[in-house]
Every structure is written in C-alpha cells, then in structure tokens.
Amino acid sequence: MIPYARQWIDEDDIAAVVDVLRSDWLTTGPKVEEFEGALAQVAETRHAVTFSSGTAALHGMMHALEIGPGDEVLVPAMTFAASANCIVYQGGRPIFVDVEPETLLLDVADAARKITPRTRAILAVDYAGQPCDYDPLSALAHRHNLALLADACHSLGGSYRSRPVGSLALMSAFSFHPVKHVAAGEGGAVTTNDAELAERLRRFRNHGIATDHRERERRGSWHYEMIQLGFNYRLSDLHCALGISQLAKLRPGLERRREIAARYDESFKASSEIHPLSVRPDLEHAYHLYVARVANREAVYNSLRASGIGVNVHYLPVHLHPFYQARFGTGKGLCPVAEAAAEEVLSLPLYPKMSDQVVAQVVDAVTIAPERCGAPHFSSFARKVANGPRLSSPSM
Ligand SMILES: *Cc1c(COP(=O)(O)O)cnc(C)c1O
C-alpha cells in the first residue's frame, strides 16, 4: 500500500537519538532548549515551548489564556477533533465555524456572525498546510478584543504575506507526529512573542512548578514550589534530538511536497471529476495534505484502497462526532459547507520521499477511478464550486 503520509528518517536522525541515549539527560536536558531555539528561529518568534504532543500544546494555549466555564472559542468545523477538544479540557465551549468552499479554511464572515459577549478567542486551523487569511482574522479579533490563536499542526514552514507560520497569531501550536513535517515520534510546541504566556506554558507542562529540574540543578537547590495546577506534558531530550535533526530537513521536504502538489494540480486540471482545493496567491502552502474534492467519494476511496493507493479522508466535521452531538447538541446543518465538503474530500498520498514513479502511479489510478466507479454524482453544492472561478492557479 502506498501510504498517504510517511516520515523521512535518515541515519543522521538515528545517530542524534543514540547520542542522547549515551548522554546524561534523557529528558529536560540541553536538547529541549536547543529544539525550542531552532523552532523559534523557523517561526521568527521570541519563544517556543515544547510539549509532549500537539494536543498538549493546544491544551497549553487554552490554559495560558485562562479559558474556562462560560467562555466560547471559535474553531472551524473542518479539522481534527483535538482542535476543539482543547477548549473542552478547560471547561470552555467550542463554537463551530464554517469554512470557505474553495480552500476549506475558516470563513471569516461566519466567524464574525458567531461572536457573542462570551467569545474569548478564535482558533484558526491551517487546513492541509495552507495558512488562513490572518490579516482579516487579526482585524476581527482586534475589533472584538479576542485572542487569535493558530492550530498550525499542518503548516510548519509555510508563510502568509512573507510572514512565517508560527508568528501569525498570539500563540501557534505545532505537532511532531510522524505524519507531520517534523517527525519526533510524538511531540508538539507553541510559539509566541509574549514572554508571560511562554512562562505560563512552561509551568503548565511541568505540573505547574515554577522551575524545572535542570534549572534547580544549575542553582544547586532542591527547593521548588507548585504555583498552579499543571500536567506532565514535557517532551524528552530523545524526542527533541530527533526533532532538531528532522528540522534540518524541513526546507527540502517542503520543496518536494510542493513539487508533488504541482504535479497533481497539473494532472487534474482538465478533469471534471477531481477538483483540487484552491490556493490563495499571497502565501506559501506547506502541503501537509494534498486534498481534492471528488465525485462519488466513497466508491473512489474504496476502489483506490483496493488497488493499493492509501488515500485518506480529512475530516469528519468535528461537530458531527457523537461526543459533540451529545455534549453540546451540535448536529447536521450547523456548518453546511464543511458538511458538504466532508462527503467529497480525498487526501492523496504525499510525502517527501515519494518517487516520481509513485506519483505517476497515483495520478493514473486517481484519474481513472471516478470512471470505474460509475457516473459521477457531485452534490449540487460541489457542482457550483467546480464550475465557479478558481481563486488562483492551485499550483504555485
Ligand atoms: C495532528 C494534529 C493535531 C494533534 O497533534 P498530536 O501531536 O497528534 O497530538 C491537532 N490538530 C491538527 C489539525 C492536527 O493535524
């Protein structure tokens, strides 16, 4: 099976982890600071705080903002459940916002409509690796005194109007899960320019204790105080060493992802059954995923899987998960654009080590699949999108 995503691990990555195994520090040692420094450099922010996962990083952001019962946070429906779960961890209420049909990114106008006196923050999600439209989002957040946050788990290395992802919101969360750009096994981080928030994030990941073990070692003091309730959300030196080594491959990995995406765009340009998402012209897409809308998606998905092409679907809209329906009374009709898209999206295989030959094999299989699955039957909504004008040439 050709996977939809796959990590890129070389001998130097392996050596970096083995070096840590031979060192004095397996966790919260020098590699944590080094990885955080390297991440802050990529994001062009003053601070980066690592966490044990992207989900823990998202939780950290909600805690740092002191989201609590009675607070509402706007989040797009078309995302991984963790984007909304982090709000619920804090006792807050996620308010699901619809997405734009051509990009599946948060619809700023719908976000504006859903602001209430209880709204505290907007969590934008850079779906598939395309940065959201941050300038109008920042303006909206500013107007209503809301915090603008980013779930940038798909978009490390991307940029918006020449500003790097990680610097586009008050705080931005990243994931180092193996399918993401930097694979550390597990791991996450938050980038920010705000020193006070960075301090809160650091305490939160370490039980709410004011100093970490290494700091106390340096001072030669055993004394510590827990000043708030926190978790053990630390990322180990083993993971950070792998992350540092992986970060060196970020640029070549992104270049290869963009090359493959351009090949896909070109190949499906003439197709009436396969519609790649649009890309706005003022940004650099990080292509965590290559998503196209296809007619007759379930049949196409099954047919491609049966022929060894590991396509995937991202995502079932979060408000349709049974947990959200039961807890918050959400359901069909809340975000119609996301719901229609969810019936048609297909993520094609995309990873840096994918060869040209495998790309060609996927193109061939995907091109003939809708035909093999019978007449295309797009929803009326999708037909409108398919016939409508493109925002820009999707290849960049
Ligand atoms: C991967 C991902 C997460 C969670 O990251 P983990 O490291 O797996 O916890 C959160 N949000 C989005 C959009 C993701 O893709």
The ligand as an ORCA input file, in Angstrom:
! r2SCAN-3c Opt
* xyz 0 1
  C      -2.004     16.316     14.273
  C      -2.964     17.364     14.663
  C      -3.220     17.700     15.996
  C      -2.725     16.902     17.166
  O      -1.391     16.662     17.203
  P      -0.833     15.406     18.039
  O       0.632     15.683     18.048
  O      -1.203     14.178     17.270
  O      -1.438     15.446     19.383
  C      -4.040     18.785     16.265
  N      -4.616     19.482     15.278
  C      -4.440     19.157     13.986
  C      -5.107     19.983     12.948
  C      -3.628     18.086     13.636
  O      -3.474     17.747     12.367
*
